[in-house]
Amino acid sequence: MVWFEVNPAKYKGLVRVMEFLGVLLSTDGERFTASIDEERMRQVRDTPREVAAGPVRKQRRERLLGLLAFCSQVVWGSLLYTR
């Protein structure tokens, strides 16, 4: 049972994939999964390479930390330490 109104544009096909606050939620039979979209996965792969390649502005580092914090929502047992 869903306790919020569902926008039909937010889910796809029979598997019931729905985007909620940027996280893809999927119910496939008895399994429930949360994931991020392909574009964010590409950013997670490419951005650290750019940051490691040379001098980077503070804003770019902060953007990377924000992206990693967002992605840590869907990785079981992950925490983001910023020290």
N, CA, C and O atoms as CSV, one atom per row, in Angstrom:
chain,resi,resn,atom,element,x,y,z
A,1,MET,N,N,0.842,-1.179,0.000
A,1,MET,CA,C,0.000,0.000,0.000
A,1,MET,C,C,0.890,1.246,0.000
A,1,MET,O,O,1.851,1.330,0.765
A,2,VAL,N,N,0.568,2.189,-0.845
A,2,VAL,CA,C,1.338,3.415,-0.966
A,2,VAL,C,C,0.607,4.526,-0.212
A,2,VAL,O,O,-0.595,4.721,-0.392
A,3,TRP,N,N,1.339,5.246,0.627
A,3,TRP,CA,C,0.727,6.281,1.454
A,3,TRP,C,C,0.864,7.669,0.856
A,3,TRP,O,O,0.623,8.658,1.548
A,4,PHE,N,N,1.238,7.769,-0.386
A,4,PHE,CA,C,1.303,9.047,-1.066
A,4,PHE,C,C,0.744,8.880,-2.467
A,4,PHE,O,O,0.745,7.779,-3.017
A,5,GLU,N,N,0.269,9.967,-3.040
A,5,GLU,CA,C,-0.314,9.904,-4.369
A,5,GLU,C,C,0.783,9.648,-5.403
A,5,GLU,O,O,1.834,10.288,-5.377
A,6,VAL,N,N,0.530,8.713,-6.306
A,6,VAL,CA,C,1.523,8.314,-7.294
A,6,VAL,C,C,1.217,8.986,-8.629
A,6,VAL,O,O,0.100,8.902,-9.138
A,7,ASN,N,N,2.223,9.651,-9.187
A,7,ASN,CA,C,2.113,10.260,-10.496
A,7,ASN,C,C,2.385,9.179,-11.541
A,7,ASN,O,O,3.456,8.573,-11.519
A,8,PRO,N,N,1.449,8.919,-12.455
A,8,PRO,CA,C,1.656,7.863,-13.454
A,8,PRO,C,C,2.915,8.052,-14.294
A,8,PRO,O,O,3.449,7.071,-14.813
A,9,ALA,N,N,3.403,9.277,-14.444
A,9,ALA,CA,C,4.621,9.526,-15.227
A,9,ALA,C,C,5.871,9.054,-14.493
A,9,ALA,O,O,6.943,8.994,-15.094
A,10,LYS,N,N,5.763,8.724,-13.224
A,10,LYS,CA,C,6.925,8.360,-12.418
A,10,LYS,C,C,7.193,6.859,-12.378
A,10,LYS,O,O,8.219,6.456,-11.830
A,11,TYR,N,N,6.340,6.025,-12.918
A,11,TYR,CA,C,6.631,4.595,-12.941
A,11,TYR,C,C,6.508,4.062,-14.364
A,11,TYR,O,O,5.838,4.653,-15.210
A,12,LYS,N,N,7.169,2.933,-14.608
A,12,LYS,CA,C,7.257,2.389,-15.958
A,12,LYS,C,C,6.929,0.904,-15.964
A,12,LYS,O,O,7.389,0.157,-15.101
A,13,GLY,N,N,6.151,0.486,-16.918
A,13,GLY,CA,C,5.939,-0.926,-17.211
A,13,GLY,C,C,5.304,-1.753,-16.115
A,13,GLY,O,O,4.786,-1.226,-15.130
A,14,LEU,N,N,5.355,-3.056,-16.306
A,14,LEU,CA,C,4.726,-3.992,-15.378
A,14,LEU,C,C,5.505,-4.180,-14.091
A,14,LEU,O,O,4.931,-4.569,-13.074
A,15,VAL,N,N,6.793,-3.913,-14.115
A,15,VAL,CA,C,7.626,-4.166,-12.948
A,15,VAL,C,C,7.395,-3.114,-11.875
A,15,VAL,O,O,7.786,-3.317,-10.725
A,16,ARG,N,N,6.795,-2.041,-12.209
A,16,ARG,CA,C,6.521,-0.942,-11.279
A,16,ARG,C,C,7.816,-0.292,-10.802
A,16,ARG,O,O,8.218,-0.441,-9.648
A,17,VAL,N,N,8.443,0.413,-11.693
A,17,VAL,CA,C,9.614,1.209,-11.351
A,17,VAL,C,C,9.144,2.641,-11.219
A,17,VAL,O,O,8.492,3.173,-12.117
A,18,MET,N,N,9.473,3.264,-10.103
A,18,MET,CA,C,8.994,4.605,-9.827
A,18,MET,C,C,10.146,5.453,-9.313
A,18,MET,O,O,10.958,4.977,-8.520
A,19,GLU,N,N,10.226,6.692,-9.752
A,19,GLU,CA,C,11.247,7.595,-9.246
A,19,GLU,C,C,10.646,8.428,-8.126
A,19,GLU,O,O,9.611,9.071,-8.304
A,20,PHE,N,N,11.303,8.413,-6.971
A,20,PHE,CA,C,10.843,9.187,-5.825
A,20,PHE,C,C,12.040,9.917,-5.230
A,20,PHE,O,O,12.975,9.283,-4.741
A,21,LEU,N,N,12.016,11.235,-5.268
A,21,LEU,CA,C,13.111,12.074,-4.782
A,21,LEU,C,C,14.446,11.694,-5.416
A,21,LEU,O,O,15.482,11.712,-4.751
A,22,GLY,N,N,14.417,11.351,-6.702
A,22,GLY,CA,C,15.633,11.032,-7.429
A,22,GLY,C,C,16.102,9.599,-7.290
A,22,GLY,O,O,17.076,9.212,-7.936
A,23,VAL,N,N,15.443,8.800,-6.472
A,23,VAL,CA,C,15.820,7.396,-6.275
A,23,VAL,C,C,14.810,6.530,-7.022
A,23,VAL,O,O,13.601,6.729,-6.898
A,24,LEU,N,N,15.313,5.567,-7.799
A,24,LEU,CA,C,14.433,4.652,-8.515
A,24,LEU,C,C,14.018,3.527,-7.579
A,24,LEU,O,O,14.864,2.798,-7.061
A,25,LEU,N,N,12.721,3.389,-7.363
A,25,LEU,CA,C,12.179,2.338,-6.504
A,25,LEU,C,C,11.532,1.293,-7.395
A,25,LEU,O,O,10.759,1.634,-8.290
A,26,SER,N,N,11.837,0.027,-7.160
A,26,SER,CA,C,11.324,-1.042,-7.998
A,26,SER,C,C,10.771,-2.161,-7.134
A,26,SER,O,O,11.389,-2.577,-6.154
A,27,THR,N,N,9.602,-2.637,-7.512
A,27,THR,CA,C,9.042,-3.820,-6.863
A,27,THR,C,C,8.914,-4.898,-7.922
A,27,THR,O,O,8.164,-4.745,-8.886
A,28,ASP,N,N,9.632,-5.967,-7.746
A,28,ASP,CA,C,9.630,-7.076,-8.684
A,28,ASP,C,C,9.280,-8.327,-7.893
A,28,ASP,O,O,10.144,-8.940,-7.266
A,29,GLY,N,N,8.019,-8.697,-7.927
A,29,GLY,CA,C,7.576,-9.844,-7.128
A,29,GLY,C,C,7.637,-9.499,-5.655
A,29,GLY,O,O,6.987,-8.555,-5.204
A,30,GLU,N,N,8.419,-10.264,-4.903
A,30,GLU,CA,C,8.540,-10.025,-3.467
A,30,GLU,C,C,9.723,-9.139,-3.125
A,30,GLU,O,O,9.908,-8.789,-1.959
A,31,ARG,N,N,10.540,-8.763,-4.125
A,31,ARG,CA,C,11.726,-7.947,-3.870
A,31,ARG,C,C,11.410,-6.468,-4.036
A,31,ARG,O,O,10.611,-6.076,-4.886
A,32,PHE,N,N,12.046,-5.669,-3.219
A,32,PHE,CA,C,11.961,-4.212,-3.321
A,32,PHE,C,C,13.386,-3.701,-3.424
A,32,PHE,O,O,14.220,-4.023,-2.578
A,33,THR,N,N,13.677,-2.907,-4.449
A,33,THR,CA,C,15.024,-2.381,-4.611
A,33,THR,C,C,15.001,-0.872,-4.779
A,33,THR,O,O,14.018,-0.296,-5.245
A,34,ALA,N,N,16.087,-0.253,-4.397
A,34,ALA,CA,C,16.285,1.182,-4.593
A,34,ALA,C,C,17.601,1.339,-5.347
A,34,ALA,O,O,18.590,0.678,-5.030
A,35,SER,N,N,17.605,2.219,-6.348
A,35,SER,CA,C,18.811,2.409,-7.150
A,35,SER,C,C,18.856,3.848,-7.660
A,35,SER,O,O,17.929,4.630,-7.454
A,36,ILE,N,N,19.959,4.171,-8.330
A,36,ILE,CA,C,20.079,5.482,-8.962
A,36,ILE,C,C,20.099,5.277,-10.470
A,36,ILE,O,O,20.385,4.182,-10.954
A,37,ASP,N,N,19.793,6.337,-11.205
A,37,ASP,CA,C,19.708,6.222,-12.659
A,37,ASP,C,C,21.097,6.175,-13.308
A,37,ASP,O,O,22.112,6.433,-12.661
A,38,GLU,N,N,21.112,5.841,-14.599
A,38,GLU,CA,C,22.370,5.680,-15.342
A,38,GLU,C,C,23.194,6.965,-15.363
A,38,GLU,O,O,24.421,6.906,-15.275
A,39,GLU,N,N,22.549,8.114,-15.478
A,39,GLU,CA,C,23.273,9.389,-15.540
A,39,GLU,C,C,24.048,9.638,-14.245
A,39,GLU,O,O,25.205,10.055,-14.286
A,40,ARG,N,N,23.421,9.388,-13.108
A,40,ARG,CA,C,24.118,9.569,-11.832
A,40,ARG,C,C,25.238,8.551,-11.663
A,40,ARG,O,O,26.290,8.876,-11.113
A,41,MET,N,N,25.027,7.326,-12.130
A,41,MET,CA,C,26.098,6.331,-12.049
A,41,MET,C,C,27.294,6.765,-12.894
A,41,MET,O,O,28.443,6.577,-12.494
A,42,ARG,N,N,27.025,7.340,-14.052
A,42,ARG,CA,C,28.111,7.835,-14.895
A,42,ARG,C,C,28.861,8.953,-14.189
A,42,ARG,O,O,30.090,9.000,-14.229
A,43,GLN,N,N,28.125,9.856,-13.538
A,43,GLN,CA,C,28.765,10.943,-12.796
A,43,GLN,C,C,29.641,10.401,-11.668
A,43,GLN,O,O,30.740,10.905,-11.438
A,44,VAL,N,N,29.160,9.382,-10.968
A,44,VAL,CA,C,29.933,8.792,-9.866
A,44,VAL,C,C,31.223,8.173,-10.397
A,44,VAL,O,O,32.252,8.225,-9.724
A,45,ARG,N,N,31.184,7.591,-11.590
A,45,ARG,CA,C,32.394,7.006,-12.181
A,45,ARG,C,C,33.351,8.074,-12.690
A,45,ARG,O,O,34.559,7.958,-12.486
A,46,ASP,N,N,32.834,9.120,-13.352
A,46,ASP,CA,C,33.686,10.090,-14.040
A,46,ASP,C,C,34.208,11.215,-13.153
A,46,ASP,O,O,35.351,11.641,-13.320
A,47,THR,N,N,33.412,11.701,-12.228
A,47,THR,CA,C,33.792,12.865,-11.435
A,47,THR,C,C,35.046,12.638,-10.590
A,47,THR,O,O,35.907,13.517,-10.576
A,48,PRO,N,N,35.203,11.517,-9.886
A,48,PRO,CA,C,36.449,11.334,-9.113
A,48,PRO,C,C,37.703,11.372,-9.988
A,48,PRO,O,O,38.751,11.848,-9.552
A,49,ARG,N,N,37.598,10.874,-11.212
A,49,ARG,CA,C,38.739,10.935,-12.125
A,49,ARG,C,C,39.110,12.382,-12.434
A,49,ARG,O,O,40.288,12.736,-12.464
A,50,GLU,N,N,38.092,13.218,-12.666
A,50,GLU,CA,C,38.328,14.625,-12.958
A,50,GLU,C,C,38.948,15.335,-11.751
A,50,GLU,O,O,39.859,16.151,-11.900
A,51,VAL,N,N,38.449,15.018,-10.567
A,51,VAL,CA,C,38.957,15.645,-9.348
A,51,VAL,C,C,40.405,15.222,-9.099
A,51,VAL,O,O,41.227,16.042,-8.691
A,52,ALA,N,N,40.719,13.961,-9.338
A,52,ALA,CA,C,42.074,13.457,-9.102
A,52,ALA,C,C,43.068,13.922,-10.163
A,52,ALA,O,O,44.277,13.864,-9.941
A,53,ALA,N,N,42.576,14.380,-11.306
A,53,ALA,CA,C,43.452,14.737,-12.423
A,53,ALA,C,C,44.256,16.012,-12.176
A,53,ALA,O,O,45.299,16.206,-12.800
A,54,GLY,N,N,43.800,16.872,-11.290
A,54,GLY,CA,C,44.544,18.105,-11.058
A,54,GLY,C,C,43.792,19.036,-10.134
A,54,GLY,O,O,42.830,18.633,-9.481
A,55,PRO,N,N,44.234,20.288,-10.079
A,55,PRO,CA,C,43.586,21.257,-9.191
A,55,PRO,C,C,42.092,21.413,-9.513
A,55,PRO,O,O,41.697,21.502,-10.676
A,56,VAL,N,N,41.290,21.443,-8.471
A,56,VAL,CA,C,39.842,21.536,-8.629
A,56,VAL,C,C,39.320,22.599,-7.677
A,56,VAL,O,O,39.793,22.731,-6.549
A,57,ARG,N,N,38.346,23.348,-8.148
A,57,ARG,CA,C,37.734,24.372,-7.300
A,57,ARG,C,C,36.944,23.731,-6.159
A,57,ARG,O,O,36.465,22.602,-6.260
A,58,LYS,N,N,36.828,24.482,-5.086
A,58,LYS,CA,C,36.102,24.001,-3.905
A,58,LYS,C,C,34.672,23.603,-4.266
A,58,LYS,O,O,34.161,22.600,-3.767
A,59,GLN,N,N,34.028,24.381,-5.127
A,59,GLN,CA,C,32.647,24.097,-5.511
A,59,GLN,C,C,32.528,22.723,-6.183
A,59,GLN,O,O,31.553,22.005,-5.965
A,60,ARG,N,N,33.518,22.365,-6.997
A,60,ARG,CA,C,33.498,21.062,-7.679
A,60,ARG,C,C,33.630,19.930,-6.664
A,60,ARG,O,O,32.947,18.913,-6.786
A,61,ARG,N,N,34.500,20.090,-5.665
A,61,ARG,CA,C,34.636,19.071,-4.610
A,61,ARG,C,C,33.347,18.943,-3.807
A,61,ARG,O,O,32.926,17.836,-3.471
A,62,GLU,N,N,32.721,20.081,-3.500
A,62,GLU,CA,C,31.462,20.048,-2.752
A,62,GLU,C,C,30.366,19.355,-3.549
A,62,GLU,O,O,29.551,18.625,-2.985
A,63,ARG,N,N,30.346,19.583,-4.855
A,63,ARG,CA,C,29.361,18.927,-5.707
A,63,ARG,C,C,29.569,17.411,-5.703
A,63,ARG,O,O,28.603,16.649,-5.664
A,64,LEU,N,N,30.828,16.979,-5.744
A,64,LEU,CA,C,31.135,15.548,-5.689
A,64,LEU,C,C,30.675,14.951,-4.356
A,64,LEU,O,O,30.073,13.877,-4.337
A,65,LEU,N,N,30.950,15.635,-3.248
A,65,LEU,CA,C,30.500,15.130,-1.938
A,65,LEU,C,C,28.977,15.042,-1.872
A,65,LEU,O,O,28.438,14.089,-1.310
A,66,GLY,N,N,28.288,16.017,-2.434
A,66,GLY,CA,C,26.824,15.980,-2.464
A,66,GLY,C,C,26.311,14.792,-3.263
A,66,GLY,O,O,25.367,14.121,-2.847
A,67,LEU,N,N,26.929,14.532,-4.407
A,67,LEU,CA,C,26.540,13.392,-5.236
A,67,LEU,C,C,26.773,12.077,-4.491
A,67,LEU,O,O,25.917,11.193,-4.503
A,68,LEU,N,N,27.928,11.951,-3.845
A,68,LEU,CA,C,28.227,10.726,-3.092
A,68,LEU,C,C,27.279,10.553,-1.913
A,68,LEU,O,O,26.873,9.432,-1.605
A,69,ALA,N,N,26.926,11.645,-1.254
A,69,ALA,CA,C,25.967,11.564,-0.141
A,69,ALA,C,C,24.614,11.099,-0.649
A,69,ALA,O,O,23.956,10.279,-0.007
A,70,PHE,N,N,24.189,11.619,-1.807
A,70,PHE,CA,C,22.914,11.192,-2.391
A,70,PHE,C,C,22.959,9.702,-2.722
A,70,PHE,O,O,22.031,8.962,-2.396
A,71,CYS,N,N,24.027,9.267,-3.362
A,71,CYS,CA,C,24.146,7.863,-3.774
A,71,CYS,C,C,24.249,6.917,-2.584
A,71,CYS,O,O,23.855,5.755,-2.682
A,72,SER,N,N,24.774,7.402,-1.462
A,72,SER,CA,C,24.925,6.534,-0.296
A,72,SER,C,C,23.575,6.085,0.260
A,72,SER,O,O,23.522,5.157,1.068
A,73,GLN,N,N,22.480,6.731,-0.161
A,73,GLN,CA,C,21.145,6.311,0.274
A,73,GLN,C,C,20.787,4.923,-0.238
A,73,GLN,O,O,20.033,4.196,0.411
A,74,VAL,N,N,21.318,4.554,-1.390
A,74,VAL,CA,C,20.909,3.297,-2.006
A,74,VAL,C,C,21.963,2.197,-1.892
A,74,VAL,O,O,21.760,1.099,-2.409
A,75,VAL,N,N,23.083,2.473,-1.224
A,75,VAL,CA,C,24.111,1.458,-1.021
A,75,VAL,C,C,23.963,0.956,0.412
A,75,VAL,O,O,24.166,1.711,1.363
A,76,TRP,N,N,23.612,-0.304,0.561
A,76,TRP,CA,C,23.344,-0.859,1.885
A,76,TRP,C,C,24.569,-0.724,2.783
A,76,TRP,O,O,25.681,-1.092,2.403
A,77,GLY,N,N,24.345,-0.197,3.964
A,77,GLY,CA,C,25.399,-0.093,4.960
A,77,GLY,C,C,26.414,1.012,4.717
A,77,GLY,O,O,27.448,1.056,5.383
A,78,SER,N,N,26.140,1.895,3.785
A,78,SER,CA,C,27.145,2.926,3.499
A,78,SER,C,C,26.886,4.180,4.325
A,78,SER,O,O,25.744,4.547,4.604
A,79,LEU,N,N,27.958,4.805,4.695
A,79,LEU,CA,C,27.930,6.095,5.384
A,79,LEU,C,C,28.958,6.991,4.708
A,79,LEU,O,O,29.985,6.513,4.226
A,80,LEU,N,N,28.684,8.271,4.673
A,80,LEU,CA,C,29.626,9.185,4.053
A,80,LEU,C,C,30.346,9.946,5.169
A,80,LEU,O,O,29.723,10.696,5.921
A,81,TYR,N,N,31.647,9.748,5.266
A,81,TYR,CA,C,32.450,10.444,6.240
A,81,TYR,C,C,33.165,11.592,5.546
A,81,TYR,O,O,33.860,11.370,4.555
A,82,THR,N,N,33.011,12.805,6.039
A,82,THR,CA,C,33.551,13.974,5.337
A,82,THR,C,C,34.754,14.589,6.024
A,82,THR,O,O,35.136,15.708,5.679
A,83,ARG,N,N,35.354,13.924,6.958
A,83,ARG,CA,C,36.533,14.486,7.628
A,83,ARG,C,C,37.749,14.409,6.755
A,83,ARG,O,O,38.829,14.836,7.162
